[in-house]
Amino acid sequence: MSHATVDRPAVEFGHVEHVPVHFDDLDAMGILHNARYAVLLERALTPYWAERGIAFQGGRSTAPDVFHAVREFNITYHAPISGTGPVAVHFWLDHFGTSSARYAYEFRSVDGATLHADGTRSIVRLDPATMRPTAWTDAARAVAATLLRP
């Protein structure tokens, strides 16, 4: 299921997902709270992978690649997101290794004209039994290939 509210812009690489900003995402000044950017990025990534068979359904993962942890999250804020409504999250992979991956992302206005924030998010796939890094499956590699920046 997509969260799109209007047509997504065409991009040369990666994917754009429109994610709604709700009233409870705002701080006392009426702008998107800084901590909510990580949540909104997750809400952009989740449907992309789910539509390609890698998700949580019925309280269970559909693939072992869902078991991963965020290693690092970096963000630079450029212009506040004020008020509710959709925001365009453009994301792509700039690295997909044996057991790790690094996303790059931008939060933009729906028309693409305003850059609100950008950054990177690194994850590591873990073995649930040992909690140690383990290799991505071929299924995850196939999905990741659609997101890799050339």
Rosetta silent file (secondary structure, phi, psi, omega in degrees, C-alpha in Angstrom):
SEQUENCE: MSHATVDRPAVEFGHVEHVPVHFDDLDAMGILHNARYAVLLERALTPYWAERGIAFQGGRSTAPDVFHAVREFNITYHAPISGTGPVAVHFWLDHFGTSSARYAYEFRSVDGATLHADGTRSIVRLDPATMRPTAWTDAARAVAATLLRP
SCORE:     score description
SCORE:     0.000 S_00000001
   1 L     0.000  133.324 -179.726    0.000    0.000    0.000 S_00000001
   2 L   -97.242  151.779  176.565    1.354    3.400   -0.948 S_00000001
   3 L   -98.092   14.242 -175.742    1.008    6.591    1.028 S_00000001
   4 L   -62.878  137.409  176.003    0.935    8.707   -2.149 S_00000001
   5 L  -113.439  -22.063  174.102   -1.420   11.645   -2.129 S_00000001
   6 L  -142.571  169.867  179.976   -0.407   13.078   -5.499 S_00000001
   7 L   -58.441  138.067  177.886    1.663   11.764   -8.383 S_00000001
   8 L   -79.343  142.869  177.280    5.268   11.132   -7.426 S_00000001
   9 L   -70.618  150.728  175.408    7.897   13.012   -9.404 S_00000001
  10 L   -73.673  136.503  177.514   10.117   11.018  -11.729 S_00000001
  11 L  -126.638  153.029 -178.141   13.617   10.603  -10.334 S_00000001
  12 L   -73.476  -24.067 -178.936   16.782    9.347  -12.007 S_00000001
  13 L  -154.057  158.071  178.425   17.563    6.958   -9.154 S_00000001
  14 L    73.450 -153.466 -173.852   15.972    5.710   -5.976 S_00000001
  15 E  -148.098  148.765  173.503   12.343    6.259   -5.077 S_00000001
  16 E  -115.412  127.372  176.426   10.072    9.045   -3.856 S_00000001
  17 E  -121.399  131.655  174.995    7.369    8.244   -1.331 S_00000001
  18 E   -88.733  124.704 -175.690    4.856   10.831   -0.128 S_00000001
  19 E  -121.394  133.356 -179.373    4.408   10.526    3.621 S_00000001
  20 E   -76.879  139.283  169.219    1.806   12.450    5.624 S_00000001
  21 E   -97.085  123.745 -179.372    2.830   14.781    8.435 S_00000001
  22 L   -99.315  163.064  179.987    0.183   14.640   11.173 S_00000001
  23 H   -54.099  -40.552 -177.953   -0.661   17.226   13.815 S_00000001
  24 H   -76.511   -0.635  172.339    1.013   15.133   16.533 S_00000001
  25 H   -85.013  -12.261 -174.221    4.283   15.168   14.518 S_00000001
  26 E   -88.972  152.669  175.295    4.565   18.925   15.087 S_00000001
  27 L   -91.351 -173.103 -176.544    6.320   20.676   17.938 S_00000001
  28 L   -64.253  -18.028  178.786    5.001   23.629   19.958 S_00000001
  29 L   -92.615   -0.433  179.253    6.022   26.008   17.149 S_00000001
  30 L    82.658   16.787  176.296    3.966   24.125   14.561 S_00000001
  31 E  -114.306  158.065 -179.027    6.958   22.663   12.710 S_00000001
  32 E   -58.010  124.641 -179.939    7.899   19.024   12.265 S_00000001
  33 L   -63.703  138.856 -175.509    9.692   17.900   15.440 S_00000001
  34 L   -55.304  -35.205 -178.415   13.308   16.976   14.718 S_00000001
  35 L   -71.124  -17.923 -176.526   12.870   13.436   16.108 S_00000001
  36 H   -78.979  -16.989  179.166   10.007   12.710   13.688 S_00000001
  37 H   -59.978  -41.839  178.991   12.220   12.783   10.587 S_00000001
  38 H   -62.859  -39.471  178.864   13.584    9.311   11.412 S_00000001
  39 H   -66.201  -44.518 -179.614   10.033    8.000   11.827 S_00000001
  40 H   -66.335  -34.662  174.981    8.880    9.529    8.547 S_00000001
  41 H   -62.814  -43.763  177.392   11.883    8.058    6.740 S_00000001
  42 H   -59.778  -39.935  179.599   10.926    4.642    8.122 S_00000001
  43 H   -70.344  -19.220  173.916    7.354    5.214    6.902 S_00000001
  44 H   -83.606  -41.408 -177.984    8.718    5.941    3.428 S_00000001
  45 H   -70.006  -39.979 -172.619   11.034    2.908    3.313 S_00000001
  46 H   -57.615  -49.742 -179.271    8.565    0.365    4.704 S_00000001
  47 H   -66.619  -30.996  179.105    5.994    0.381    1.878 S_00000001
  48 H   -60.067  -50.960 -179.677    8.721    0.247   -0.774 S_00000001
  49 H   -69.435  -38.736 -178.939   10.161   -2.973    0.637 S_00000001
  50 H   -61.836  -41.095  179.457    6.736   -4.391    1.567 S_00000001
  51 L   -65.468  -12.477 -179.627    5.463   -4.011   -2.002 S_00000001
  52 L  -113.352   16.935  170.925    8.447   -6.149   -3.014 S_00000001
  53 L    91.969    4.663 -179.080    7.835   -8.948   -0.492 S_00000001
  54 L  -117.766  101.395 -170.266   10.074   -7.917    2.407 S_00000001
  55 L  -161.289 -179.410  166.909    7.867   -6.832    5.300 S_00000001
  56 E  -105.425  127.486  175.848    6.101   -7.599    8.561 S_00000001
  57 E  -139.420  131.699 -179.706    2.665   -9.151    8.061 S_00000001
  58 L    61.534   31.444  179.209    0.498  -10.685   10.740 S_00000001
  59 L    78.103    7.971 -178.810    3.143   -9.953   13.361 S_00000001
  60 E  -131.091  152.414  176.096    5.813  -11.944   11.499 S_00000001
  61 E   -78.915  145.560  178.240    8.531  -11.081    9.045 S_00000001
  62 L   -90.246  -10.143 -179.468    8.078  -12.280    5.468 S_00000001
  63 L  -154.821  149.676 -179.036   11.853  -12.468    4.943 S_00000001
  64 H   -64.753  -20.550 -177.825   14.917  -12.736    7.196 S_00000001
  65 H   -68.819  -13.072  178.011   16.223   -9.411    5.870 S_00000001
  66 H   -68.007  -22.890 -177.997   13.622   -7.547    7.941 S_00000001
  67 L   -85.158   91.683  178.659   15.764   -8.274   11.013 S_00000001
  68 E  -146.805  162.307 -178.325   18.231   -5.387   10.913 S_00000001
  69 E  -125.987  147.642  175.079   19.305   -2.532   13.155 S_00000001
  70 E   -76.190  126.524  179.176   20.095    1.111   12.483 S_00000001
  71 E   -93.715  -36.461 -175.577   23.797    1.692   13.024 S_00000001
  72 E  -154.565  141.291  176.994   23.915    5.396   12.245 S_00000001
  73 E  -135.160  119.804  179.079   21.469    8.179   11.408 S_00000001
  74 E  -121.515  140.395  179.631   22.688   11.550   10.131 S_00000001
  75 E  -147.574  142.158  171.681   20.543   14.502    9.184 S_00000001
  76 E  -122.046  127.246 -179.139   21.057   18.123    8.187 S_00000001
  77 E   -93.230  133.796 -178.235   18.066   20.443    8.437 S_00000001
  78 L  -114.187  -45.636 -179.324   17.698   23.119    5.754 S_00000001
  79 L  -147.131  132.305 -176.559   14.145   24.510    5.949 S_00000001
  80 L   -64.561  149.779  170.230   11.436   23.602    8.467 S_00000001
  81 L   -93.969  114.942 -178.031    8.379   21.603    7.500 S_00000001
  82 E  -110.425  133.393  177.810    5.503   23.615    8.870 S_00000001
  83 L    84.220  179.078 -178.093    1.991   22.278    9.247 S_00000001
  84 L   -94.111  169.852  178.707    0.394   19.014    8.275 S_00000001
  85 E   121.573 -179.445 -175.144    0.130   17.320    4.896 S_00000001
  86 E   -75.265  149.463  171.094    2.345   15.264    2.621 S_00000001
  87 E  -129.097  143.712  179.763    6.101   15.550    2.347 S_00000001
  88 E   -90.718  123.262  176.965    8.157   13.915   -0.411 S_00000001
  89 E  -110.203  110.667  177.274   10.866   11.562    0.841 S_00000001
  90 E   -96.873  123.173  179.807   13.401   10.709   -1.860 S_00000001
  91 E  -134.888  154.516  178.415   15.625    7.804   -0.836 S_00000001
  92 E  -157.559  167.739  175.342   18.220    5.603   -2.463 S_00000001
  93 E  -101.012  129.033  172.548   21.057    3.281   -1.529 S_00000001
  94 E  -106.195   -1.492  174.420   24.591    4.537   -1.971 S_00000001
  95 E  -156.388  135.783  171.472   26.062    1.337   -0.471 S_00000001
  96 E  -141.265  100.286 -174.813   24.826   -2.246   -0.192 S_00000001
  97 L   -95.839 -158.212 -179.002   27.468   -4.531    1.277 S_00000001
  98 L   -65.580  -46.919 -178.182   27.588   -8.074    2.570 S_00000001
  99 L  -131.795    0.308 -177.765   25.615   -7.330    5.738 S_00000001
 100 E  -125.812  165.358  177.041   25.228   -3.544    5.780 S_00000001
 101 E  -151.556  149.856  176.206   23.546   -0.855    3.725 S_00000001
 102 E  -129.414  118.353  173.933   23.597    2.933    3.648 S_00000001
 103 E   -87.779  147.545  163.113   20.629    4.971    2.501 S_00000001
 104 E  -115.244  150.796 -175.986   20.855    8.562    1.443 S_00000001
 105 E  -152.563  159.563  173.305   17.665   10.599    1.587 S_00000001
 106 E  -137.020  138.323  168.883   16.078   13.995    1.095 S_00000001
 107 E  -100.502  121.596 -178.538   12.913   15.447    2.562 S_00000001
 108 E  -130.193  161.159  169.808   11.399   17.810   -0.009 S_00000001
 109 L   -62.357  157.626 -177.184    8.194   19.676   -0.585 S_00000001
 110 L   -58.313  -33.530  178.201    5.790   17.647   -2.740 S_00000001
 111 L   -80.055   -4.803  177.371    6.630   19.827   -5.753 S_00000001
 112 L    83.240   -5.476 -173.225   10.332   19.156   -5.125 S_00000001
 113 L   -74.054  -31.355 -175.231   11.232   22.845   -4.936 S_00000001
 114 L  -110.858  124.081  173.068   12.137   23.023   -1.235 S_00000001
 115 E   -89.298  115.148 -179.869   14.812   20.871    0.375 S_00000001
 116 E   -88.437  -40.149 -177.934   13.817   20.479    4.026 S_00000001
 117 E  -163.947  157.280  172.989   16.496   18.027    5.161 S_00000001
 118 E  -148.741  164.702 -179.542   18.939   15.440    3.895 S_00000001
 119 E   171.858 -161.862  179.627   21.201   12.793    5.335 S_00000001
 120 E  -136.312  157.159  177.887   22.148    9.145    5.553 S_00000001
 121 E  -141.765  118.845  179.897   20.958    6.094    7.462 S_00000001
 122 E  -104.954  138.803  178.917   23.122    2.994    7.836 S_00000001
 123 E  -129.760  159.191  177.288   21.718   -0.408    8.788 S_00000001
 124 E  -131.976  128.442  175.268   23.171   -3.839    9.532 S_00000001
 125 E   -75.047  133.598 -177.668   21.367   -7.133    8.968 S_00000001
 126 E  -116.856  148.225  170.890   21.536   -9.274   12.101 S_00000001
 127 L   -81.102  122.428 -176.314   21.211  -12.977   12.774 S_00000001
 128 L   -61.929  -27.346 -178.622   18.338  -13.227   15.293 S_00000001
 129 L   -78.365  -38.333 -174.823   20.024  -16.092   17.189 S_00000001
 130 L  -105.998  -16.722 -174.701   23.463  -14.516   17.606 S_00000001
 131 L    59.990   27.202  177.191   22.682  -10.796   17.139 S_00000001
 132 L  -108.405  155.044  177.545   25.789  -10.653   14.933 S_00000001
 133 E   -56.698  142.270  177.557   25.961   -9.279   11.378 S_00000001
 134 L  -143.591  159.742 -172.920   24.920  -11.737    8.699 S_00000001
 135 L   -70.176  145.888  172.520   24.650  -11.607    4.912 S_00000001
 136 L   -66.043  152.598  176.416   21.647  -10.237    3.040 S_00000001
 137 L   -81.001  167.845  176.320   19.620  -12.768    1.078 S_00000001
 138 H   -62.699  -34.376  178.617   19.418  -12.827   -2.699 S_00000001
 139 H   -62.299  -44.118  178.370   15.848  -11.478   -2.425 S_00000001
 140 H   -66.024  -38.878  178.690   17.060   -8.392   -0.537 S_00000001
 141 H   -61.451  -38.170  179.662   19.903   -7.921   -3.024 S_00000001
 142 H   -65.665  -42.436  178.090   17.386   -7.909   -5.880 S_00000001
 143 H   -68.418  -44.285 -179.303   15.279   -5.198   -4.213 S_00000001
 144 H   -58.172  -36.139 -179.673   18.364   -3.225   -3.200 S_00000001
 145 H   -59.557  -27.563  179.583   19.552   -3.199   -6.817 S_00000001
 146 L   -76.157  -14.779 -177.637   16.472   -1.133   -7.714 S_00000001
 147 L  -107.042  -11.553 -176.300   17.529    1.535   -5.206 S_00000001
 148 E   -67.495  132.395  177.244   21.272    1.739   -5.837 S_00000001
 149 L   -74.940  131.190 -179.061   22.457    5.047   -7.196 S_00000001
 150 L   -65.844    0.000    0.000   24.399    4.515  -10.431 S_00000001
